[in-house]
Amino acid sequence: YQSEIEAYTSKGFRLLVFGTSETVPDGKALSGRVTPLGYVLLSNPIRKEAPETFAYFAEQGVEVKVISGDNPMTVSEVAKEAGIANADRYVDAATLHNDVLALKDADCSVAMASGSDAAVQASQVVLLESNFACMPSVVMEGRRVVNNIQRSASLFLVKNIFSFLLAIFSAVFMITY
C-alpha cells in the first residue's frame, strides 16, 4: 500500500489507516503484521491570508522554513499551496537530531501555540492564536523600533562629536588667552 499512500501524501493529504494486527496493542510499536482495512484522507485547508503573508515575507527577503513532525511530502505540498518559496526542497526531520536546536539557532524562530511543547519552549516568538497572518505587522513594528534606535544613536553620536569639538575649541581658546 506504500505507493498508494505516497500518492495521497504527495498531494498534501494526511492518511489515517485502520487495520487489524496479529499482536495485541500494548502502547508500544506493533511487532506483528498489520492488515489494513481502510483509510481516511485528511486535508489541511490553507487560510485565505496565507499566500499574501508569505508573499510579503518573500518581498522582504525573509526566508521561511517550516519544521513539522508530519510526513515531509505532505508538509511540502501544503507549504507549496500556502505560497512558501522552495517548499519542494524539504528535509525529512526524522533523519535529523537537531530540529529544536534549529529553532534556537534561527535569527527569529516562530512557533504556533498548537505546536509541540519543545518547539514552543525553544522559539523566540509563539503565536498564541496559531495564525501566521499577524507576522507582517510584527515585522513592521520591529523594523520601526530598529529604525528609531538607529536615529537615536545617530543623534547621540553627533551630539558627542559636537561636545568633543566644543571642548577642544574651548581648550585651545583658553590656552591662547
N, C-alpha and C positions, 0 to 999 in steps of 0.2 A: 504493500500500500504506500510505500515511501514516495514513489513517483507521483501518485495521485495527491498525496498530502502536499508535496512540494509545489505541485501545480497551483494549489489554492494559496499556499503561503507566499508564493511569488506574485500573487495578485493582491496581497495585502490582507488576506483573511487569517484569522486565528482559527484553529481547529480544536474541538473538544471531542476526543474519541471515547466511545463507550465500548466495553468489551468484557469478556469473561476470562478468568485466569485459572490455571491449573493449581495454583497455590492460594492459600488464604491470606488476604492482605493483613499485614501486622504493623503498618506505619512505615515500613522500610521499602526500598526498591523491590519490585516483584522479580523473583528469580525464575519463575516458570514461564511457559508460553502464554501469551495473551492473544485471544481470538477477538478481533474487532467485530462489533455488532452493528455499529453505525457511528456517525459523527455529526456534530453540529458546527456550522460555519458561523463565526462571529466577525463583525467588521467594526472598525473604528471610524466613526463619522468625523470628517475634518471640520473644524469650526470655520464658519464663514470668514472670519477675520484673519485666519492663519496665513494664507498666501500673501496678503497685504503686509502683515507683520514681518514675515521672513524676507519679503522684497525690500522692506525698509532696512533691515539689517544688512542685506547684500549691498544696497546703495551706500551704507555707512562703512563698508569694509569690514564688517564683523563676520567672523567665520563661526557658523553654528555647528556644533557637534551634538549628536543625540546618543545618549548612553541609556540602554534599556536592557532589561533581563529577558525580554521576549525574543522570539525567533528573529534572527537578524534579517532574513529575507522579508519577513512581514513588516518589520520596523522600517526597512529601507523603502519598501513600496509606499507605506503610509507617509514617510518623510517626503518622498517624491510628490505625492498628491498635495501635501501641505506647502510645497514650493521651496523646500530646503535644497540648496545647491549641493552637488556632489553626493546626493543621498545614495546613489548606486555604488559608491565606494565605501562599503561597510566592512567592519571587522567583527567577527564573532567574539563577543566578550567572554564566552566560555573558555576561550583559549588564552585569556589574559589573567594576570594575578593582581592588576593594579587599577581596576575600574573606579573604586572610590578614591584612590590616590590621584587619579587623573582629575577628579573634581577639585582636590586640594591644590594641585599644581596649576590649574587653569587661572588665567588672568581674572576672570569673573565666572564663577560657576553658579548655575541656577538650577534648583530642583523644584519639582512640583510637590506640594504638600501630600499628594496622594501617592508619591513615590516611596521607595524603600526607606526605612529608618536610617540606614547607613548613609544613603545619598543625602537625605535631609540634614543629617548631622555634619556631613563633610562640606556641604555647599555654603557659599557666602551669602546667597540670596535664596529664600524659599518663597515660592508663590502660594500664598495661603488658599486662593481660590482655584489653583491649578489652571490658570488661564494665562498663556504667554502673551496675549494681546496688550497687556499693560506695560510690557517691556520698552516699547519706543518712548513712552513718556518718562520712564525711569532713566533711560539713556540720555534723553534731552536734559533732564534735571541734573544728572551727574555732570554732563558737559557744561551746563550753566555754572555749577559750583566750581569746576576746574577753571573755567574762564575768569570767574570773579577772583579766584585765588591768584591767578597769573597777573591780572590787572593790579591787585593789591600789592603783590610782590614787586611789580614794576614801579609802582608809586613809592614804595619804601626804598627801593634801590636808588631812584632819582633823588629822593629826599636825603638819603645818606651821602650820596656823592655831592650834592649841594652843600650839606653841612660840612663835609670834609674840605671842600674848596673854600668855603667861608672861613673855616678855622685856619687854613694855610694863608689865605689872604690877610686875615687879622694878625697872624703871627708875623708875616712879612711887613705889614704896615706898622706894627709895634716896634719891630727891630729898626726900621728906617727912621723912626722918630724917636 
